[in-house]
Amino acid sequence: MASISKNTLSTFVKAFIGLACLALIGQRLYQSYSAENLNSVKEIFTFYNSFLILLTILLLFLNWGIEVFKWQLFTKSIERISFAKAWKSVWMGVCIGNLTPGRLGEFAGRVLFFKPEHRAKATTLHFVSGIVQLVVTIVMGCVGLLCFSGMIDAKYFNPILIAEGVLLILFIVLLWRINKVIAWLKATNFLKKYDFSHLEIERIMLLKMLFLSTIRYLVFALQFYLLLAACGVQGNVYHIAGAITITYLLLSTIPMISFIEVAIRAFVVVLLFGGLGSNDWKLSIAATLLWLINIVIPSVFGYVFLVRNKFTFGKNKKL
């Protein structure tokens, strides 16, 4: 009877995740595009533009492949998993992350492929990896802000730069002292019951993660550039590159609620690229295509992985 109850609960959870993700994706697209706006979408799909979009889709596998390799490399100290299993783990995280503000719930999908006793440590490594990627995004974005300050309204420029600079310093200090932070967290009453034994992050590993995160950043920046080109955004390549870095900076540090994520993405893109003389709807289409390619496609496959695998939802506490 107990096993039947567990199977029933697992099936219910998987069905809920699938239906909720489908509803959120449908709602975002419905709110973003009317029948009139869809005509603008049709105009984009010329042969050349379709080639650029196809190339962006192919880069999806390089983009996430780097992230998968990072995840496999970073977690090998607690549990060795295959590249294929790491890929499923990462894309399941993308799927479940759709249901939480700021995609904070990604860890819940990622850690399912690990043994229950290793999941608390895997969760910690997931957030550390995310901070490393965020450091790269903030550095690139601040460089973009300094080089192309004219893209941001003067009254917002200094507050944004100061806020991002403070965040960057905090994250760097956090990473530099990460093992002391982990030791402090382990000692808190709430986390004492979880197993964090032998969890220590070497600085050489953080440098490797920083390097891989930089390569990945360049890949998804290239994806955005290709989609902007496909949507007819023209201008000096350096100005476009600067706007891309600022876009990712704002999107990565603005708290976002899942069901308005696409609207915020489109708004930021229109705000930063509007000065290049491009049609607002084409800019929002580029932002939406980027979301569809880098988030929705992995989410669909992530849900398939979730449904096809059986997971143990046992305790990840100390025995």
C-alpha positions in Angstrom: 0.0 0.0 0.0 2.9 2.4 0.9 4.5 1.8 -2.5 1.2 2.4 -4.3 0.9 5.7 -2.4 4.4 6.8 -3.3 3.8 5.9 -7.0 0.5 7.8 -6.9 2.1 10.9 -5.3 5.0 10.8 -7.8 2.6 10.6 -10.7 0.5 13.5 -9.3 3.6 15.7 -8.8 4.9 15.0 -12.3 1.4 15.7 -13.8 1.2 19.0 -11.8 4.6 20.1 -13.0 3.8 19.4 -16.6 0.4 21.1 -16.6 1.7 24.1 -14.7 4.6 24.6 -17.0 2.4 24.2 -20.1 -0.1 26.8 -18.6 2.7 29.3 -17.8 4.3 29.0 -21.3 0.9 29.4 -23.0 0.0 32.3 -20.8 3.3 34.1 -21.5 2.9 33.7 -25.3 -0.8 34.6 -25.2 -0.1 37.8 -23.3 2.8 38.8 -25.5 1.3 38.4 -29.0 -2.0 39.2 -30.5 -3.1 38.1 -34.0 -1.9 41.5 -35.4 1.5 41.0 -33.8 1.9 37.6 -35.3 2.1 39.2 -38.7 5.4 40.8 -37.6 6.6 37.3 -36.7 5.9 35.9 -40.1 7.9 38.7 -41.8 11.0 37.6 -39.9 11.1 34.0 -41.4 13.0 34.7 -44.6 15.5 32.1 -45.8 18.5 34.0 -44.4 16.8 34.8 -41.1 15.6 31.2 -40.7 19.2 30.2 -41.1 20.3 32.5 -38.3 17.5 31.2 -36.0 18.5 27.6 -36.8 22.1 28.4 -35.9 20.9 29.9 -32.6 19.0 26.7 -31.9 22.2 24.6 -32.6 24.1 26.9 -30.2 21.5 25.9 -27.6 23.4 22.5 -27.3 26.7 24.2 -26.9 25.3 26.7 -24.4 23.7 24.0 -22.2 26.5 21.5 -22.9 28.9 23.8 -21.2 26.5 24.2 -18.2 26.2 20.4 -18.1 29.9 19.9 -18.1 30.2 22.5 -15.3 27.6 20.7 -13.3 29.3 17.3 -13.8 32.7 18.7 -12.9 31.6 20.6 -9.9 29.7 17.7 -8.3 32.2 15.0 -8.9 33.6 15.5 -5.4 30.3 14.3 -3.9 29.1 11.9 -6.5 30.2 11.0 -10.0 27.5 11.0 -12.6 27.7 10.5 -16.3 27.5 13.4 -18.8 24.1 12.1 -20.0 22.7 12.0 -16.5 24.1 15.4 -15.8 22.3 16.7 -18.9 19.0 15.3 -17.7 19.6 16.7 -14.3 20.3 20.3 -15.6 17.3 20.3 -18.0 14.9 18.9 -15.3 16.1 21.8 -13.2 15.2 24.3 -16.0 11.7 22.7 -16.2 11.0 22.9 -12.5 12.6 26.3 -12.3 9.7 27.7 -14.4 7.4 27.3 -11.5 9.4 29.5 -9.0 10.3 33.2 -8.8 13.7 34.0 -10.3 14.0 30.3 -11.2 15.2 29.6 -7.6 13.6 26.1 -7.7 16.0 24.8 -10.4 18.0 22.9 -7.7 14.9 20.7 -7.0 15.1 19.2 -10.4 18.9 19.0 -10.6 19.4 17.1 -7.3 16.9 14.3 -8.0 19.6 12.3 -9.9 21.8 12.3 -6.9 21.5 9.9 -4.0 19.3 11.3 -1.2 22.3 11.6 1.2 24.1 13.8 -1.3 21.3 16.1 -2.2 21.9 18.8 0.4 25.5 19.1 -0.8 24.4 19.1 -4.5 22.0 21.9 -3.7 24.8 24.0 -2.1 27.0 23.4 -5.2 24.1 24.5 -7.5 23.8 27.8 -5.8 27.6 28.4 -5.7 27.7 27.6 -9.5 24.9 30.1 -10.1 26.8 32.8 -8.2 29.9 32.2 -10.3 27.9 32.6 -13.5 26.3 35.7 -12.0 29.7 37.2 -11.3 30.6 36.8 -15.0 27.3 38.4 -16.0 27.8 41.4 -13.7 31.4 42.0 -14.7 30.4 41.9 -18.4 27.4 44.1 -17.7 29.4 46.7 -15.8 31.9 46.9 -18.6 29.0 47.5 -21.0 27.6 50.2 -18.7 30.9 52.0 -18.5 31.6 51.8 -22.3 28.0 52.6 -23.4 26.7 54.8 -20.6 24.5 56.7 -23.0 22.2 53.7 -23.3 20.9 54.2 -19.8 19.0 57.3 -18.6 21.5 59.5 -16.7 19.3 59.5 -13.6 19.4 55.7 -13.4 23.0 55.1 -14.5 24.8 55.8 -11.2 22.3 53.9 -9.0 22.5 50.9 -11.3 26.3 50.9 -11.5 26.6 51.3 -7.7 24.1 48.6 -7.0 25.7 46.2 -9.4 29.2 47.1 -8.1 28.1 46.3 -4.5 26.6 43.0 -5.6 29.8 42.1 -7.4 31.9 42.8 -4.4 29.6 40.8 -2.1 29.6 37.8 -4.5 33.4 37.9 -4.9 33.9 38.0 -1.1 31.4 35.2 -0.7 33.2 33.0 -3.2 36.6 33.8 -1.8 35.4 32.7 1.7 33.0 30.1 0.5 34.2 27.3 2.8 33.9 29.4 5.9 30.4 30.4 4.7 29.5 26.7 4.3 30.9 25.9 7.7 28.8 28.7 9.2 25.7 27.4 7.4 26.3 23.8 8.6 26.3 25.1 12.2 22.9 26.7 12.0 20.1 24.9 13.8 18.0 24.6 10.6 20.7 22.9 8.6 22.4 20.8 11.3 20.1 17.9 10.4 21.3 17.7 6.8 24.5 15.9 5.6 27.2 18.3 4.5 30.1 16.1 5.4 33.3 16.5 3.3 31.9 19.4 1.4 34.8 21.7 0.6 35.3 23.8 -2.5 38.8 24.4 -3.8 39.7 27.7 -5.2 41.2 26.1 -8.3 37.8 24.6 -9.0 36.2 28.0 -8.6 38.7 29.4 -11.2 37.7 26.5 -13.6 34.1 27.3 -13.1 34.7 31.0 -13.7 36.5 30.2 -17.0 33.7 27.8 -18.2 31.1 30.4 -17.1 32.8 33.0 -19.2 32.8 30.8 -22.3 29.1 30.0 -21.7 28.3 33.7 -21.4 29.9 34.4 -24.8 27.9 31.6 -26.4 24.5 32.8 -25.1 25.5 36.4 -26.0 26.2 35.2 -29.5 22.8 33.6 -29.6 21.1 36.9 -28.7 23.2 38.7 -31.4 22.1 36.2 -34.1 18.4 36.6 -33.1 18.6 40.4 -33.1 20.2 40.2 -36.6 17.4 37.8 -37.7 14.8 40.3 -36.4 16.4 43.2 -38.4 18.2 45.0 -35.6 21.0 47.0 -37.2 23.7 49.2 -35.9 27.3 49.3 -34.8 28.3 45.9 -33.6 30.0 47.3 -30.5 26.8 49.2 -29.5 24.8 46.0 -30.0 27.3 44.0 -27.9 27.2 46.7 -25.2 23.4 46.6 -25.2 23.5 42.8 -24.9 25.8 42.9 -21.9 23.5 45.4 -20.2 20.4 43.4 -21.0 21.8 40.3 -19.4 23.0 42.3 -16.4 19.5 43.7 -15.8 17.7 40.4 -16.5 20.0 38.5 -14.2 19.7 40.9 -11.2 16.1 42.0 -11.5 13.9 39.7 -9.4 11.4 38.2 -11.8 8.1 36.3 -11.2 7.7 33.5 -13.7 4.5 34.5 -15.3 5.7 38.0 -16.2 9.2 36.9 -17.2 8.7 37.3 -20.9 7.1 40.7 -20.5 10.1 41.9 -18.5 12.6 40.5 -21.0 10.8 42.2 -23.8 10.6 45.5 -22.0 14.3 45.6 -21.1 15.3 44.7 -24.7 13.0 47.4 -26.2 14.4 49.9 -23.6 18.0 49.3 -24.5 17.8 48.6 -28.3 15.0 51.1 -29.1 17.6 53.8 -29.8 18.9 51.8 -32.7 15.8 52.6 -34.7 14.3 49.1 -34.6 10.7 48.2 -34.5 9.6 47.5 -30.8 7.7 44.3 -31.8 10.7 42.9 -33.6 12.8 43.5 -30.5 10.3 41.8 -28.3 10.1 38.9 -30.8 13.9 38.5 -30.5 13.6 38.4 -26.7 10.8 35.9 -26.9 12.6 33.7 -29.4 15.7 33.6 -27.1 13.4 32.5 -24.2 11.7 29.9 -26.4 15.1 28.4 -27.5 17.1 28.6 -24.3 14.3 27.9 -21.7 11.2 26.4 -23.3 13.0 23.7 -25.4 15.1 22.5 -22.4 11.9 22.6 -20.2 10.1 20.3 -22.6 12.9 17.8 -22.7 13.4 18.2 -18.9 9.8 17.2 -18.3 10.2 14.1 -20.6 13.2 13.1 -18.4 11.2 13.7 -15.3 8.3 11.5 -16.5 10.5 8.7 -17.8 12.7 8.3 -14.7 11.8 7.0 -11.2 13.3 8.9 -8.3 13.7 8.2 -4.7 12.2 11.0 -2.6 13.9 9.7 0.5 15.5 11.8 3.3 18.6 13.7 2.6 19.3 14.2 6.3 22.0 12.7 8.4 21.5 9.1 9.2 
